[in-house]
Amino acid sequence: MRMRRINNVLIRLFLILGSMVAMLPIYMAVVNSFKTQGEMFQSFIALPTTLHWENYTDAFNKINLLGSSLNSAIVSILGIGGIVFCASLAGYKLSRTSGRLSNLIFFMFVASMLVPFHSIMIPLTRVAKGMGVQGSTYGLALIYIGLGVNMAIFLYHGFVKSIPRELEESAQIDGCNEFQTFFRIIFPLLLPITVTIAILDFLWIWNDFLLPLLMLTDVNRYTLILSTNMLFGEYNKEWPLILSSLVLTAIPVILIYAFFQKFIMEGIAEGAVKG
């Protein structure tokens, strides 16, 4: 009994230490975002002597927070909507269709998850330029759909298997065709995994830097992360403004993830295990 208590204390101490290490970068970013550059270089850990709120107002204006957030929101909404629509249909059909062809197609989707983005980014930009979508936020969303459907199909494919086929048979007896059966019966039951996919893809698209950097050429169409990068000058880096902009950028992601964390864990577990 005594050893069990000691083990519990040690585990809690280890978890507290791990949490402190994980929170240290966030603490440093928030604390230093309220300092001047000179005060920040004196000590990265110390609390600011005076809260310089003007860092946030300057960052707000310099990165065009409202315009950049709108661009990020457009890309995220279109990308997530396209991924959910295409992947849910494909995952459902592949899960309900038996045969070698269906298994081969599903395997190709899963295998494409192993291809690193850096190996296809140059051909991807050339294809986007040839299609005339380079430099467009809508074209960027289209590419996100293509890159994101493989993981979504994998999760939908496993989750659909937990839904009894009798529901579809009953709907067909009532006169529903295949699309009506899916959208009226099946898709509402996919809500847990749909929320999981939507949140994971939101975190990915909102925080992505490399793909917007390759695709967007007009400053007015920059996403929020890409606009923050403009604060990095060749000879001058305004670190308090950079940290302030990063804090502003991270706030919506943190809030959404904290609110929907339960759906993320449950959806991933059910979609992966039931597959």
C-alpha positions, 0 to 999 in steps of 0.5 A: 500500500505504501509503495503504491502511494509512493508510485502515485506521487512519483507519477504525479510529479513526473506529469507536473514536470512534463506539463511545465516543460510543455507549457514553457514555450507558451509562457515565454511567447506570452510573457515576451509579447508584452515586453520591449525588444531590449527588455526581452533580450535582458531576460526571456523568463522574467515577467515584464515590468510594464505591459506593452499592449501596443505590441498587439495593436501594432501586430494587428495592423502590420499583419492585417489581422482581419483580412488575413484571418478572413483568407485563412477562414475561407481556405479552411472552410472550403478545404474542410467542406470539400474533404468531408463531402468527398471523403465521407462518400468515398469512405462509405462506398468503399466500406460497403463494397466488397471486392479486390477493386475496392480493397485496391482503391482503399489501399492506394488512398492509405498508401498515399498517406506515406508520401511526404509532402516535400517530395511532391511540392514542386510537381504540385506547384507546376500542376497548380500553375498549369491549371491556373489556380496558383495564387488563388485562395480557392485553388489553395483550398482545392489542393488541401482537399486533394491532400486531406481526403486520404486520412479522412477516407481511412477514418470514415472507412473504419467508422462506417463498419460500425453502422448496421446494414439493416438501417440502409436496407430499411431506407431502401425498402421505404423508397430511398435511393443510395444518395438519399440513404447516405445523406438522410440515414448514414451521414448524421450517424457519422457526426463524431468522426466528422467533427474529429476530421473537421477539427484536425483538418482545421488545425492543419490548414490554419497552421500550415505555412509551406503550402500557402507560401508556395501557392499564394503570390498576392499579399492581399490573399495571404493567410494569417500564418503567411502574413506573420512571416512578413515581420521577419525582415532580412536585417531586422526582426521585431520579436515582440511583434512576432510573438504578439502575432503568433499569440493572436494566431494561436488563440482560435486554434487553442479555443477550438481544440480545447472545446472539441478535444473529447470529440477528437480523441473519441472519433480517432479511437472509434474510426481506427479501431473499428476499421 
